[in-house]
């Protein structure tokens, strides 16, 4: 299984709005692409103020072929929507992981 992990550092001033956006719009839009079998949405636990407002979404993908399809056909539009809405107030760091 391939895990597409997205960690986002969110400005405290938009945190509640961003959480609603992620739950109601962005995550459902990503899942609707059909490239992922599920997801997990978590809060990053840490000692710094930055980590107090950091979140992680892990999307579960059955193959690199499906992951590539997502990255080529869907990711640019979905990432642009997120950036257009939040800009520097919600910055993302993306990682691909492979379940062993």
C-alpha positions as CSV (number, residue, x, y, z in Angstrom):
1,X,0.0,0.0,0.0
2,X,1.1,3.5,-0.8
3,X,0.4,6.2,1.8
4,X,0.2,9.8,0.6
5,X,1.0,11.9,3.7
6,X,0.2,15.6,3.8
7,X,1.3,17.6,6.8
8,X,-0.1,21.1,7.0
9,X,1.0,23.9,9.3
10,X,-2.0,26.2,9.8
11,X,-2.1,29.8,11.1
12,X,-4.1,29.9,14.3
13,X,-6.4,32.7,12.9
14,X,-7.8,30.3,10.3
15,X,-7.5,27.0,12.1
16,X,-11.2,26.4,12.7
17,X,-12.3,27.5,9.2
18,X,-9.5,25.3,7.7
19,X,-10.5,22.3,9.7
20,X,-14.1,22.6,8.4
21,X,-12.9,23.1,4.9
22,X,-10.7,20.0,5.1
23,X,-13.5,17.8,6.5
24,X,-16.3,19.1,4.3
25,X,-14.6,20.0,1.0
26,X,-10.9,19.1,0.4
27,X,-10.7,15.6,1.8
28,X,-14.0,14.5,0.2
29,X,-12.8,16.0,-3.1
30,X,-9.5,14.0,-2.9
31,X,-11.4,10.7,-2.0
32,X,-13.9,11.4,-4.9
33,X,-11.0,11.1,-7.4
34,X,-11.3,7.3,-6.9
35,X,-7.5,7.0,-6.5
36,X,-7.6,6.3,-2.7
37,X,-9.3,3.6,-0.7
38,X,-9.5,5.7,2.5
39,X,-7.8,8.3,4.7
40,X,-6.8,9.2,8.3
41,X,-6.9,12.9,9.5
42,X,-4.8,13.6,12.6
43,X,-3.4,16.4,14.7
44,X,0.4,16.6,15.1
45,X,1.4,16.5,18.7
46,X,4.4,18.6,19.7
47,X,5.9,21.0,22.1
48,X,6.2,24.0,19.8
49,X,3.4,26.5,19.0
50,X,3.8,25.6,15.3
51,X,3.1,22.0,16.0
52,X,0.0,23.0,18.0
53,X,-1.5,24.0,14.7
54,X,-0.2,21.2,12.5
55,X,-2.3,18.5,11.0
56,X,-1.7,15.4,8.9
57,X,-3.8,13.6,6.4
58,X,-2.8,10.1,5.2
59,X,-4.5,8.9,2.0
60,X,-4.3,5.2,1.3
61,X,-3.6,4.1,-2.3
62,X,-3.4,0.6,-3.6
63,X,-0.7,1.2,-6.2
64,X,1.9,3.6,-7.5
65,X,-0.1,3.6,-10.8
66,X,-3.1,5.0,-8.9
67,X,-0.9,7.5,-7.1
68,X,0.7,8.7,-10.3
69,X,-2.8,9.1,-11.8
70,X,-3.8,11.3,-8.8
71,X,-0.6,13.3,-9.1
72,X,-1.0,14.0,-12.8
73,X,-4.8,14.3,-13.2
74,X,-6.1,15.7,-9.9
75,X,-3.4,17.0,-7.5
76,X,-2.5,20.3,-9.4
77,X,-6.2,21.5,-9.3
78,X,-6.9,20.4,-5.7
79,X,-3.6,21.9,-4.4
80,X,-4.2,25.1,-6.3
81,X,-7.7,25.4,-4.7
82,X,-6.1,25.0,-1.3
83,X,-3.4,27.5,-2.0
84,X,-5.7,30.0,-3.5
85,X,-8.0,29.8,-0.4
86,X,-5.3,29.8,2.3
87,X,-1.9,30.8,0.8
88,X,0.8,31.0,3.4
89,X,-1.7,30.6,6.2
90,X,-1.8,26.8,5.6
91,X,1.5,25.4,4.2
92,X,1.7,21.8,3.2
93,X,4.6,19.3,3.2
94,X,3.9,16.1,1.2
95,X,5.5,12.7,1.5
96,X,5.0,9.3,-0.2
97,X,5.3,6.3,2.1
98,X,5.2,2.6,1.4
99,X,3.6,0.2,3.8
100,X,5.9,-2.8,4.5
